[in-house]
Amino acid sequence: MNPFQSLNRFNTNARKWDLDRGPFDEDFLPFSVADSDYKSPKPIIDALRERVLHGAFGYNYIDISYQQAVMNWFSRHYHFEVKSDEVFQSHGVVAALYLAVKGLTKKQDKVVIQTPVYPRFFDVVYDNHRTLLINKLKQNKGHYEMDFIGLEDTFKQGAKLFILCNPHNPVGRVWTEQELDQVVDLCKRYDVTLVSDEIHADIILGNHTFTSMGHYLDRYEKIMICTSPNKTFNIAGLHLANIIIRNPYMRELIHHELRVSHSCTPNLFATLACEVAYTACDDWVIKQNKHIEKNYRLLKLFFQKRVPKLVITALEGTYLAWINIACLNKDSTLVTKELLDYGIGLSDGNKFDPDSKDYVRMNLACSKAQLEAGLERFYQYILDQTQA
């Protein structure tokens, strides 16, 4: 049985299926919010079911088996070693980013992000009353690269903290070791704290290789890594992230923020799901990545044949396709709004960067059938625009 068949998620409090569709009926197909539309791995479901049947859901704690599962996952998949006191938890990667900005910088300090990027990166800076510095990624024929000259310029302006997204949402880059070497060298040269969001680390396509900032913990002391099983195993609603910090002083600062926010221990279902995911689901991840890659190829071939002017950004990691719709001569906010009338929901590029009005983002973590149906609706919209 194919484990990647889309579920009926209507009336399950799923944001993109119930909230984002607005007044539309159950014929609506969303490809927006970054979670999957198929079941989590069976070992996770079975473990959660058994825990529910136990019947008691009192206060929980992080035990050694959980810590060992997480550390073993880092070793097997990301090829670096950490000690148990270097790993601790928060309620999610976004929550961890808030902790980082609040705990490792002061009000009005300068924080750097690379755009286009996941919209909450803007929020974690502005909500904490820090000063935002933007380093725009360079784009050439559907491939993005870092502007290292521009990045160094932001550091010269007195930046205190840099938030890296790797793999990058929404442009799909898996930064190479050579690129990350330059990033770390610049952070070290200008004494900039590096916070790495690695939530998509397990979703790597083709022959690309993911390099975690964990490889640099002995090279540069001011690094904080934010990881999570949430995207990989479709358990984002359980809210869990694992944070890695080797520097004892930085650890104490973040521990303090966790204590004062009363968010030290995620709920017992989250920690159980993570432990099972990291001990019993390696093969499932391999199969999922192959499935996502097939969907990405389907997407590329579909538009190459029917709308060759539409540019599909090269996807190296994540399940999020970044699509250039400049050929439509319409702002992405308007395009995504009009697509709702065709029963399809995409993410508006303007939310990732005010200069990304020519882009939409499409989630490929769904069944082949759901993707095909969505592409046909997208194509019909394009036909109607060109014939108007």
C-alpha positions in Angstrom: 0.0 0.0 0.0 1.3 3.4 -0.9 2.0 5.3 2.3 1.9 8.7 0.5 -1.8 8.8 -0.4 -3.5 12.1 0.5 -5.9 12.1 3.4 -9.2 13.9 3.7 -8.2 16.5 6.2 -11.3 18.6 6.1 -12.9 19.4 9.4 -9.8 18.3 11.4 -8.7 21.8 12.4 -6.0 21.6 9.7 -5.1 25.2 9.0 -4.6 25.0 5.2 -7.6 22.7 4.6 -10.2 24.3 7.0 -9.0 27.9 7.6 -7.2 28.9 4.5 -10.0 27.8 2.1 -12.4 30.4 3.6 -15.9 29.9 2.2 -14.9 27.3 -0.4 -16.3 23.8 -0.3 -14.6 20.5 0.1 -13.4 20.5 -3.5 -10.7 22.9 -2.5 -7.1 21.7 -2.9 -4.5 23.6 -0.7 -0.7 23.5 -1.4 0.2 26.3 1.0 1.1 25.6 4.7 4.2 23.5 5.0 2.8 20.2 6.4 2.1 16.9 4.6 -1.2 15.7 3.4 -0.5 12.0 4.0 -0.2 10.0 7.2 2.7 10.0 9.6 4.8 6.8 9.7 2.9 3.8 11.1 5.4 3.3 14.1 4.6 6.8 15.3 0.8 6.3 15.0 1.0 2.9 16.8 3.1 4.4 19.6 0.7 7.3 20.1 -2.3 5.0 20.0 -0.8 2.8 22.7 0.0 5.8 24.8 -3.6 7.1 24.5 -5.0 3.8 25.5 -2.8 3.9 28.7 -5.2 6.7 29.7 -3.0 8.9 31.9 -1.5 12.1 30.5 0.3 13.7 33.4 3.5 15.8 33.6 6.3 14.3 31.7 10.1 14.8 31.5 12.9 14.2 29.0 14.7 10.9 29.8 17.9 9.4 28.6 16.3 7.2 25.9 14.8 10.3 24.3 18.2 12.1 24.4 20.0 9.0 23.1 17.5 8.7 20.2 18.1 12.3 19.2 21.9 12.1 19.5 21.9 8.9 17.5 19.8 10.5 14.7 22.3 13.4 14.5 25.2 11.0 14.3 23.5 8.7 11.6 22.0 11.4 9.4 24.0 14.5 10.0 27.4 12.9 10.9 28.3 14.9 14.0 28.4 14.0 17.7 27.0 16.0 20.6 26.7 15.4 24.4 23.4 15.1 26.1 23.8 18.4 28.0 24.3 20.2 24.6 20.8 19.2 23.5 17.6 20.6 24.9 14.0 21.2 23.8 11.5 23.9 23.0 8.0 24.0 21.6 9.1 24.4 18.0 11.8 25.9 15.8 10.0 29.3 15.5 9.8 29.3 19.3 13.5 28.5 19.4 14.3 31.4 17.1 12.3 33.8 19.4 14.4 32.4 22.3 17.6 33.0 20.3 16.8 36.6 19.4 15.6 37.5 22.8 18.2 35.7 24.8 21.3 36.3 22.7 20.8 40.0 21.6 19.5 43.2 23.2 16.8 45.6 22.1 17.7 47.5 18.9 20.6 45.1 18.2 21.0 44.2 14.5 19.9 40.8 13.2 20.5 39.6 9.7 18.2 37.3 7.6 18.5 36.3 3.9 15.5 36.9 1.7 13.3 35.6 0.3 12.7 33.6 3.5 10.0 32.0 5.7 7.9 35.0 6.9 8.3 34.2 10.6 12.0 35.2 10.3 10.8 38.8 10.0 8.5 38.4 13.0 11.2 37.1 15.4 13.2 40.2 14.7 10.4 42.8 14.8 8.5 41.3 17.7 11.6 41.4 19.9 12.3 45.0 19.0 15.5 44.3 17.1 16.8 46.1 14.0 16.4 44.0 10.8 19.2 43.8 8.2 18.5 42.0 5.0 21.0 40.1 2.8 19.2 39.3 -0.4 20.0 36.0 -2.1 21.1 36.2 -5.7 19.0 34.4 -8.3 20.0 33.3 -11.8 17.8 31.2 -14.0 16.1 29.4 -11.2 19.1 28.9 -9.0 19.8 30.9 -5.8 23.2 31.7 -4.3 24.4 33.7 -1.3 25.6 37.2 -1.8 28.7 37.0 0.4 29.8 40.6 -0.3 26.4 41.8 0.8 26.5 39.5 3.8 29.8 40.8 5.0 28.5 44.4 4.5 25.6 43.7 7.0 28.2 42.3 9.4 30.3 45.4 9.0 27.2 47.4 10.1 27.4 45.9 13.5 25.2 42.9 13.2 25.0 40.8 16.4 23.1 37.7 15.1 22.6 36.0 11.8 19.7 33.5 11.2 20.5 30.9 8.5 17.9 28.7 6.9 19.3 25.4 5.7 17.8 23.8 3.7 16.3 27.1 2.6 12.6 27.8 2.6 11.3 28.8 0.1 14.2 28.7 -2.5 15.0 25.0 -1.9 18.8 25.3 -1.6 20.8 22.9 0.4 23.9 25.0 1.1 27.1 23.3 0.2 30.0 22.8 2.6 32.0 25.4 0.7 29.2 28.0 1.2 28.8 27.2 4.8 32.6 27.5 5.3 32.4 31.1 4.1 29.4 31.8 6.4 31.2 30.5 9.5 34.4 32.4 8.6 32.5 35.6 8.2 30.6 35.1 11.5 33.8 34.4 13.3 35.6 37.3 11.8 32.9 39.8 12.8 31.9 38.1 16.1 28.3 37.4 14.9 26.2 34.7 16.6 25.0 32.2 14.1 21.6 30.6 14.5 20.8 27.8 12.0 17.2 26.7 11.3 17.6 23.1 10.1 14.0 22.0 10.3 14.0 20.6 6.7 17.4 18.8 7.1 16.0 15.3 6.4 14.2 16.2 3.2 17.1 16.2 0.7 16.6 15.4 -2.9 18.8 13.9 -5.7 22.5 13.7 -5.0 22.6 16.7 -2.8 24.2 16.5 0.6 23.1 18.3 3.7 25.8 19.7 6.0 24.6 20.7 9.5 26.1 23.5 11.5 26.9 20.8 13.9 30.1 20.2 11.9 31.3 23.6 13.0 30.7 23.5 16.7 34.4 23.0 17.5 35.4 25.6 14.9 33.2 28.5 16.1 31.7 28.7 19.6 28.8 31.1 18.9 26.5 28.7 17.1 22.9 27.6 17.9 21.2 24.9 15.9 17.4 24.4 15.7 16.2 21.0 14.5 12.9 19.3 14.6 11.1 16.1 13.4 8.0 18.2 12.7 8.2 18.6 8.9 9.8 15.3 8.1 7.2 13.1 9.9 4.2 15.4 9.6 3.9 16.0 13.4 4.1 19.8 13.4 0.9 20.0 15.4 2.7 18.3 18.4 5.1 21.2 18.6 8.7 20.1 19.3 12.2 21.3 18.5 15.6 20.1 19.6 18.2 22.9 20.2 21.9 22.3 20.1 24.4 24.6 21.8 27.9 23.8 22.8 28.9 27.1 24.3 28.0 26.9 28.1 27.3 30.7 28.4 24.9 30.7 25.4 23.3 27.5 26.8 22.6 29.3 30.1 21.1 32.3 28.3 18.7 30.1 26.4 17.9 28.0 29.4 17.0 31.2 31.2 14.6 32.2 28.4 13.0 28.7 28.5 12.5 28.9 32.2 10.9 32.3 32.3 8.6 31.4 29.4 7.7 28.1 31.2 8.3 26.1 28.0 11.1 23.8 29.0 9.4 20.4 28.2 7.2 19.7 25.2 4.1 17.6 25.7 4.5 13.8 26.2 3.0 13.0 22.7 5.6 15.2 21.0 8.6 13.6 22.7 7.2 10.1 22.2 6.6 10.8 18.5 10.1 12.2 18.1 11.8 9.3 19.8 9.9 6.7 17.7 10.6 8.7 14.5 14.3 8.8 15.3 14.5 5.1 16.2 12.1 3.3 13.8 11.5 5.4 10.7 14.8 5.7 8.8 13.5 3.7 5.8 10.3 5.8 5.7 12.3 9.0 5.3 14.1 7.5 2.3 10.8 6.5 0.7 9.3 9.9 1.3 12.2 11.8 -0.2 11.9 9.6 -3.4 8.2 10.4 -3.4 8.8 14.2 -3.1 11.4 14.1 -5.8 8.9 12.3 -8.2 6.4 15.0 -7.5 8.9 17.7 -8.2 9.8 16.1 -11.5 6.1 15.8 -12.3 5.7 19.6 -11.6 8.7 20.5 -13.8 7.6 18.4 -16.7 4.0 19.6 -16.5 5.0 23.2 -16.9 7.9 22.5 -19.4 5.3 21.0 -21.7 2.4 23.4 -21.2 3.8 26.8 -19.9 7.6 26.8 -20.6 7.8 30.5 -19.6 7.0 29.6 -16.0 10.3 29.1 -14.2 10.6 26.4 -11.6 13.4 27.0 -9.1 15.8 24.1 -8.7 14.7 22.1 -5.7 17.5 20.5 -3.7 15.8 20.2 -0.4 12.4 20.7 1.4 9.1 19.8 -0.3 8.4 23.4 -1.3 8.5 24.4 -4.9 9.3 28.1 -5.6 7.7 29.1 -8.9 8.4 32.3 -11.0 5.1 33.5 -12.4 6.4 36.7 -14.0 5.0 35.6 -17.4 1.5 36.2 -16.0 2.3 39.9 -15.5 0.4 39.9 -12.2 1.4 40.4 -8.6 1.6 37.2 -6.7 -0.9 38.5 -4.1 -3.5 38.9 -6.8 -2.6 35.6 -8.4 -3.0 33.6 -5.2 -6.3 35.3 -4.5 -7.7 34.6 -8.0 -6.5 31.0 -7.8 -8.9 30.5 -4.9 -11.7 30.8 -7.4 -10.3 27.7 -9.2 -10.2 25.8 -5.9 -6.4 25.8 -5.4 -4.4 27.5 -2.6 -0.8 28.5 -3.0 1.5 30.7 -0.9 2.0 34.3 -1.9 5.6 35.2 -2.7 5.2 38.7 -1.3 5.0 37.2 2.2 8.5 35.8 1.8 10.0 39.1 0.5 8.4 42.3 -0.7 10.5 41.9 -3.9 9.1 38.4 -4.6 5.9 39.5 -6.2 6.7 37.3 -9.2 6.7 34.1 -7.1 4.3 31.6 -5.5 5.2 28.6 -3.3 3.7 25.2 -3.8 3.8 22.3 -1.3 4.6 19.0 -2.9 4.1 16.8 0.2 0.9 15.2 -1.1 -0.2 12.3 -3.3 0.6 12.3 -7.0 -3.2 12.4 -7.7 -3.6 15.5 -5.5 -0.7 17.3 -7.2 -1.9 16.4 -10.7 -5.4 17.8 -9.9 -3.9 21.0 -8.5 -1.7 21.5 -11.5 -4.6 21.1 -13.9 -6.5 23.8 -12.0 -3.4 26.0 -12.0 -3.0 25.5 -15.8 -6.7 26.3 -16.4 -6.2 29.6 -14.5 -3.1 30.4 -16.7 -5.1 29.6 -19.8 -7.9 31.9 -18.8 -5.5 34.7 -18.0 -3.7 34.5 -21.4 -7.0 34.3 -23.3 -8.6 37.2 -21.5 
